[in-house]
């Protein structure tokens, strides 16, 4: 599948097991497939090799992928640069979990808010999904602002120790 979601400034390219492997093993190949420069600072915070391996597993599920992870390419001034990633995992038949991360040098420009809006719209295209949840740490003020601007409300403690959960209903 070659799904791409376009926003005003971003192209969100659906990650595949092959693309996630390239991210792990051959960044030049990742750049070539995305048609974008991959900054030296890649990957963004909270994205490590173990997470990519988990994405490969989730996206390869024989019963149907339970992950729609996207690479975020900023298209600006004739340049294409990989700036972040994020996506949705199915937590329950009626619920997706949202996660995202942006390279530090591209934070504070509204890119996460733009991408999250597109991911929420994409998630709610599934008629079975009634809500999307997101988890963050209380100290991640920018992430909390992105979620608030995107219509998410806090609903209590998150699943991982020290996190808080936010929810957006259809």
C-alpha positions as CSV (number, residue, x, y, z in Angstrom):
1,X,0.0,0.0,0.0
2,X,1.3,3.4,-0.9
3,X,-1.0,5.6,1.2
4,X,-0.1,9.2,1.5
5,X,-2.0,11.8,3.4
6,X,-1.4,15.4,2.3
7,X,-1.8,18.5,4.6
8,X,-0.9,22.1,4.0
9,X,2.8,21.5,4.6
10,X,3.2,17.8,5.2
11,X,3.1,14.5,3.3
12,X,2.4,11.6,5.6
13,X,3.7,8.4,4.0
14,X,2.4,5.1,5.4
15,X,5.1,3.1,6.9
16,X,5.4,-0.5,5.8
17,X,7.5,-3.3,7.3
18,X,10.0,-2.7,4.5
19,X,10.2,1.0,5.2
20,X,10.6,0.5,8.9
21,X,13.4,-2.0,8.2
22,X,15.1,0.6,6.0
23,X,14.8,3.1,8.8
24,X,16.7,0.6,11.0
25,X,19.3,-0.5,8.6
26,X,19.8,1.9,5.7
27,X,18.8,5.5,6.1
28,X,20.0,6.4,2.6
29,X,17.5,3.9,1.2
30,X,14.8,5.4,3.5
31,X,15.6,8.9,2.1
32,X,15.4,7.6,-1.5
33,X,12.0,5.9,-1.1
34,X,10.6,9.0,0.7
35,X,12.2,11.4,-1.8
36,X,13.3,13.4,1.2
37,X,16.4,14.4,3.1
38,X,16.8,12.5,6.4
39,X,18.5,14.9,8.9
40,X,21.5,13.7,10.9
41,X,19.4,14.2,14.0
42,X,17.0,11.4,12.9
43,X,15.2,9.7,14.7
44,X,13.0,12.0,16.8
45,X,12.6,11.7,20.6
46,X,10.9,8.5,21.8
47,X,11.7,6.6,18.5
48,X,14.3,4.0,19.0
49,X,15.3,0.7,17.3
50,X,13.1,-1.3,19.7
51,X,10.1,0.8,18.8
52,X,10.8,0.3,15.1
53,X,11.1,-3.5,15.6
54,X,7.7,-3.4,17.3
55,X,6.3,-1.4,14.4
56,X,7.6,-4.0,12.0
57,X,5.8,-6.7,14.0
58,X,2.5,-4.8,14.3
59,X,2.5,-3.8,10.6
60,X,3.2,-7.5,9.6
61,X,0.3,-9.0,11.6
62,X,-1.1,-11.8,9.4
63,X,-4.6,-11.1,10.8
64,X,-4.4,-7.5,9.5
65,X,-2.1,-4.7,10.5
66,X,-2.9,-3.1,13.8
67,X,-0.6,-0.2,13.1
68,X,-0.8,2.7,10.7
69,X,2.5,4.5,11.3
70,X,3.4,7.4,9.0
71,X,6.6,9.2,8.2
72,X,6.1,12.9,8.1
73,X,7.8,14.8,5.2
74,X,7.8,18.6,5.3
75,X,7.5,20.0,1.8
76,X,8.7,23.6,2.0
77,X,10.6,26.0,-0.2
78,X,11.2,23.3,-2.8
79,X,12.8,21.0,-0.2
80,X,11.5,17.7,1.2
81,X,12.8,16.8,4.6
82,X,11.8,14.0,7.1
83,X,10.7,15.8,10.3
84,X,8.7,13.3,12.3
85,X,6.5,10.3,12.5
86,X,3.3,9.2,14.1
87,X,0.3,7.1,13.7
88,X,-2.4,4.9,15.1
89,X,-2.5,1.5,16.7
90,X,-5.7,-0.4,17.4
91,X,-6.2,-0.9,21.1
92,X,-9.7,-2.2,20.9
93,X,-12.3,-2.7,18.1
94,X,-13.7,0.8,18.9
95,X,-10.4,2.6,19.8
96,X,-7.2,3.7,18.3
97,X,-4.2,5.0,20.2
98,X,-2.3,7.9,18.7
99,X,1.4,8.5,19.0
100,X,3.8,11.0,17.4
101,X,7.2,12.6,17.6
102,X,8.9,15.5,15.9
103,X,12.6,16.2,15.5
104,X,13.5,18.9,18.0
105,X,14.7,21.4,15.4
106,X,11.2,21.3,13.8
107,X,9.2,21.6,17.0
108,X,7.2,24.7,17.8
109,X,6.1,25.2,14.1
110,X,2.6,23.6,14.3
111,X,3.7,20.6,12.4
112,X,2.5,18.1,15.0
113,X,-0.9,19.8,15.3
114,X,-1.2,19.7,11.5
115,X,-0.2,16.0,11.4
116,X,-2.4,15.0,14.3
117,X,-5.5,16.6,12.7
118,X,-4.8,14.5,9.6
119,X,-4.3,11.3,11.6
120,X,-7.5,11.9,13.6
121,X,-9.5,12.4,10.4
122,X,-7.9,9.2,9.0
123,X,-8.6,7.2,12.2
124,X,-12.3,8.3,12.2
125,X,-12.7,7.1,8.6
126,X,-13.0,3.6,10.3
127,X,-16.7,3.4,11.1
128,X,-16.0,1.2,14.1
129,X,-13.8,3.7,15.8
130,X,-15.6,5.8,18.4
131,X,-12.6,7.3,20.2
132,X,-8.9,7.9,19.8
133,X,-6.6,8.1,22.9
134,X,-3.2,9.5,23.3
135,X,-0.7,9.1,26.2
136,X,2.0,11.6,27.2
137,X,4.0,12.7,30.2
138,X,2.9,15.6,32.3
139,X,6.3,17.3,31.6
140,X,5.7,17.3,27.8
141,X,3.9,20.6,27.7
142,X,4.1,20.9,24.0
143,X,2.5,17.5,23.5
144,X,-0.3,18.4,25.8
145,X,-0.9,21.6,23.9
146,X,-1.0,19.7,20.6
147,X,-3.6,17.4,22.0
148,X,-5.7,20.2,23.4
149,X,-5.6,22.1,20.1
150,X,-6.7,18.8,18.4
151,X,-9.8,18.4,20.5
152,X,-8.4,15.8,23.0
153,X,-9.4,16.1,26.7
154,X,-7.5,14.6,29.7
155,X,-9.2,11.4,31.1
156,X,-6.7,10.3,33.8
157,X,-3.7,8.2,34.2
158,X,-2.1,6.6,31.2
159,X,-1.1,2.9,30.9
160,X,2.6,3.4,31.4
161,X,3.9,4.7,34.7
162,X,3.8,8.4,35.0
163,X,1.8,9.1,31.9
164,X,-1.5,10.8,31.4
165,X,-4.2,9.8,28.9
166,X,-6.2,12.1,26.6
167,X,-9.2,11.2,24.5
168,X,-11.0,12.4,21.5
169,X,-14.5,11.1,20.7
170,X,-16.1,10.9,17.3
